[in-house]
Amino acid sequence: MKFPIFSELISTSRYLVAFVSLVVTALYLLSLSERVRAFIYKQSYTKKEKAGLILFFGVLGILASEFGLKLFGIIFNFRDCIAIFAGILGGPVVGIGAGLISGLYRMTGVIWTGFTGTIGFWSAIGCGVATVGAGFVGAWLSKYRKINIKTITNKEVLLVVLITAFWEVIHLEVIVPLISPLYTTKTISGIAILFAQQLLIPMVIANALGILLFLLIAKDIALKREAELALKELRKAEEEIKEIEEKK
């Protein structure tokens, strides 16, 4: 006897593992570059660097919309966690900017289905607003909770994961159900029940897992950079001691 639900779950799980593995591998390869480690560890970014980060994470959010994962015929993605991570890494301006770019692109779903045909119509505005909001969540975490990659603790990582998960609940059970009925025939209760039954858990898990991996890898990069700087300082001190001894 075949069970289509389990078959689709297995297929989606494989896709999810492959996607996560690809992201982790790409970030790991980037971390091998001393220039990348130095950039992530910077105390502050110039306006030009912030603009580059906004564009990078904004495009990454767009790609998350275009290449979401399909479960039971519904698309779910990692877009919100990207906007939140952008705010933590680059600061409030970067988080809000990245959220605006990817969120506004998601809203274009009211007029087309995207390059890959995965951008839905009736949820477009609500999902776009939620992504813009995710950028503000990242900005709040950076500015008011003082969370940044260089000093983030395991407790703060857990806090960010929980906040990201909570935001997905707000996204799917509050924002979209309240906005979509304004321009479609769907009802608030109908949307909330549909999402609760088919989309809520995958979206919460996907975005919580995404932000967890982003933070852990970025934290590891920052630790490696700290070790590099400490080693350079040690070598510099050894050279100075050697020069003093030679002068004696």
N, C-alpha and C positions, 0 to 999 in steps of 0.2 A: 504493500500500500504506500502510495506517495503522499507526502504532506507538503503542498506548495508553500505554506507559510514558513516551515522549517527550511525548505530549500532556498527560499529568498533570504531568510535570515543568515544562512551560512554564506550565501553568495555576497551579501552585503557586508558581513563580518570580514570576509577575505579582502574585499575592496577597502574597508576601513583600515585593516591592518596594513595593507599595501600602501595606502595613502599616508598613514602615520609614519611608516617606515621610511617612505620617500622624504617626508618633511624632516624627520630626525637625521637621516643621512645627509641631506642637503645642509642643514644647520651645522652638523658635525664637520663637514668638509669646509664650510666657511670658517669655523672656529680654528682650523689649522693655520689660517692666515694671521700673522701677527698684526697686520694692519687692521683686520676686522676686529680682533680682540681689543686693540687700542681704541678703535672707534666706539665700540660698545661701552668701554670702561671710562670714556671721557666724562669729566665733571659737568660740562655743559656743551651745547651744540650751537653753532653759528646759525644765522637765519637761512643761509644757503643749505646747510646740512639738515636743518629742520624741514625745509621745503622738499629736499630729497627723500627724507623719511616719510613725510606725508604722502608723497607720490608713490613710494615703494609700497607702503602698507595699504594705501587706497587701491592700487592695482591688485594687490594680493587679495583684498576683500572682494574685488570684482571677479577675480578668478574663482574665489570660493563660491560666489553666486552661480557662475557659469558651470562649474564642475562639482556640484553638490552630489551627495550620495543618495541613491534611490532605495526606499524601503516601503513596501506595500503601495507602490505607485506614487509616493509622496517624496519630494526632494528635501533633504536636510543638509546643513552645511556648518562651516566653522567661522562664518563671517564675523559674528559678534566678538568672539574671543580675539580675533586679529585686531579689531579696533581697541579693545581693552588693553591688549599687550602694547600696542603702539603708544598709548598714553603713558604706560608705566615706563617704557624704554626712553621715549623721547620727550615726555612732559605733556602738559595740558594741550598746548597748541597742536602738537603732533597727533594726539589722540582724537581731538575734535576734528581736525582736518581730515584724517584718514577715515573717520566715521562718516563725515559729510560726503566724501567722494564715493565710498562704497555704498552708503545709504541712498544717496541720490540716484546712483546707477540702478540700485534695486527698485526704486520707484518707477523707473522707465518701463517696468513690467506692465504698466497700464496701457502701453501703446505697442509693445512687441514682446516676444518670448525670449529675446536674447540670441546670441550667436549659436548656442547649443540647444535652444528650445526648452530650457529648464526654468526660466524666470516666469513664475505664475502671475496671472492677472489679478485675481481678487484679493490676494494677500500682499500685493506689491507695495502699497503705500504704508500699511502697518509694519511690514518687515523692514522697510526702508527707514521709517521713523525709529524703530527699535535699534537699528544699527547706528544711527546718528546718536541715539541715547547711550549706546555702548561706548562710543567715543567719549562722551561726557563722564561715564562711569570710570573709564581709564584715567581721564583728566582729574577727577575727584580723588582717586586713589593716589595719584602722583602728588597733587598739590596739598591736599588736606590730611591724607593718611601718611604722607611722606614715604611712600613705598617706591624704591628704585632698585634697579638691578644690582648695583654695587653693594648695597647693604641689606638686601632682602633676607629675612630669616625664614626658616621652615614654617613657623607659625604664620608669618605673613603670606607665604605661598598658599597655605591652606585657606587663609582668609580670602584671598583673591579667587581661588577655585570655588569656594562657597558663594561668593558674591556673583561670580560669573554664572553659576548654576541658577541662583535666584533670579538673576536678570533674564535668563531664558524662560523662566516660568512667567515673569511679568510680560515678556515679549509675546509669548504664545497664548497666555490665558487672560491678558488684560489689553495690551495695546492693539494687536490685530483684531480681536473680537469687537473692540469698541470702534475701530476705524473702518474696517471693511464693509459693515452694513451701510455706511454713509454713501457708498457708490456701487453697491451690489445688492442682490436680492437675498443674500445670506443673513442669518440672524446671529445675534450675540451668543445666545446659548448653543446654537448649532455649531458655530465655529469652535467655541470653548470645548464642547464635548468631542468634536472631531479631533482636535489637537490633543486632548487628554488621552484619547484612546489610541491614537496612531503616531503622533509626532513628538509629544512632550519628552518622553524618556530618551529617545535617540538624540534629540537636539541638546538636552541637558548633558548627557554623557559625552557627546561629541565636542561641545564647547568647553566643558570642564576638563576633559582629557587634553584638548588642544592647548588651553592656557597653562595647564600643568607642565606639559612638555616644553612649551616656549620658555616658561620661567626657569625650569630646571636646567635647560641647556644654556640659557643666557647667564644664569647664576654660575654654572660651571666655567663658562668663558671668562666671566669676571674674576673668578678665583684663580684661573690660570694666569690672567693678566697680573693679578696681585703678586703671584709667585715670581713672574718674570721681572717685575719692578723690584721686588725684594732681592732677587738674585743680582740684578744690575747694581743695586746699592751696595750689596756685599762685595762685589768685585771691585767697585769703585773705592770702597774703604780699604780693601786689601792692597790696591795699587798705591793709594796714598800712604799707607803704612810702609810699603816697600820703598817708596821714594824717600820717606823720612829716614829709614834705616840706611839707605845708600848714601845719604848726605852726611851721616855721622862718621 
